[in-house]
Amino acid sequence: MIVASRSWTGFVVKNSHVASQEFNRNAEEGRAQAALGWSGPLQSQTARSATA
């Protein structure tokens, strides 16, 4: 019980069914991108705008 009360983020959505569908869609997009095998350096948006 202690672990559950310490781990809950407090994040609440209006419609959990819609939220789960969106999560699944995003996860599938991520898997599709990973399957392409792309690699490269990661840059934050701040770093990109500073170099532009």
GICORTA-V89530 format. One record per residue. N is the residue number from 1. OMEGA is omega in radians with two decimals (* if undefined). NEAR is the number of other ideal C-beta (glycine too) atoms within 8 Angstrom. D_CENTER is the distance of its C-alpha to the mean C-alpha in whole Angstrom. Layout:
n=N omega=OMEGA near=NEAR d_center=D_CENTER
n=N omega=OMEGA near=NEAR d_center=D_CENTER
This chain:
n=1 omega=3.14 near=4 d_center=27
n=2 omega=-3.13 near=5 d_center=26
n=3 omega=-3.13 near=6 d_center=23
n=4 omega=-3.11 near=7 d_center=22
n=5 omega=3.12 near=7 d_center=23
n=6 omega=-3.06 near=6 d_center=21
n=7 omega=-3.11 near=6 d_center=18
n=8 omega=-3.07 near=6 d_center=17
n=9 omega=-3.08 near=4 d_center=15
n=10 omega=-3.14 near=4 d_center=17
n=11 omega=-3.12 near=4 d_center=14
n=12 omega=3.09 near=4 d_center=16
n=13 omega=-3.14 near=7 d_center=16
n=14 omega=-3.08 near=4 d_center=19
n=15 omega=-3.06 near=6 d_center=18
n=16 omega=3.12 near=6 d_center=16
n=17 omega=3.12 near=6 d_center=17
n=18 omega=3.14 near=9 d_center=16
n=19 omega=3.14 near=9 d_center=12
n=20 omega=3.09 near=8 d_center=13
n=21 omega=3.12 near=8 d_center=13
n=22 omega=3.10 near=8 d_center=11
n=23 omega=-3.13 near=8 d_center=8
n=24 omega=3.11 near=8 d_center=11
n=25 omega=3.11 near=8 d_center=11
n=26 omega=3.13 near=8 d_center=7
n=27 omega=3.12 near=8 d_center=8
n=28 omega=3.07 near=8 d_center=11
n=29 omega=3.12 near=8 d_center=11
n=30 omega=3.10 near=8 d_center=9
n=31 omega=3.13 near=8 d_center=12
n=32 omega=3.11 near=8 d_center=14
n=33 omega=3.14 near=8 d_center=13
n=34 omega=-3.13 near=7 d_center=14
n=35 omega=3.12 near=6 d_center=17
n=36 omega=3.08 near=6 d_center=18
n=37 omega=3.13 near=5 d_center=19
n=38 omega=3.03 near=5 d_center=18
n=39 omega=3.13 near=3 d_center=18
n=40 omega=-3.13 near=4 d_center=19
n=41 omega=3.07 near=3 d_center=19
n=42 omega=3.11 near=4 d_center=16
n=43 omega=3.09 near=6 d_center=17
n=44 omega=3.10 near=6 d_center=15
n=45 omega=3.13 near=6 d_center=16
n=46 omega=-3.13 near=6 d_center=19
n=47 omega=3.13 near=8 d_center=20
n=48 omega=-3.11 near=9 d_center=20
n=49 omega=3.12 near=7 d_center=22
n=50 omega=-3.13 near=6 d_center=25
n=51 omega=-3.11 near=5 d_center=26
n=52 omega=* near=4 d_center=26
